[in-house]
Amino acid sequence: MESATFRRWLSERGCSFDAGKDTVRTQGHAYVTVRLGDRRAVPDKRLDPRVVRKIVDELGLDWNELPGPTSRV
């Protein structure tokens, strides 16, 4: 799944996105926190189906509503 499609799908469901910086490295590794009410998820850069599933589950959203093929892993 393309990250833009996933981000649009999340925002349509009321999610917000907060950008941040990782203070561990001097160059600053950027990351994004996805928020939905009092829930939050910090996704990895790769949008592997398992990562997408983890984000959707952490935010309490329905996996079956994701855009794309109807058969899910």
Protein Blocks (a to p, Z undefined) as FASTA:
>chain_A
ZZklmmmmmmmnopacdddddfkbmnopadddddehjbccdddfblcfklmmmmmmmnop
afklpgcjfbdZZ
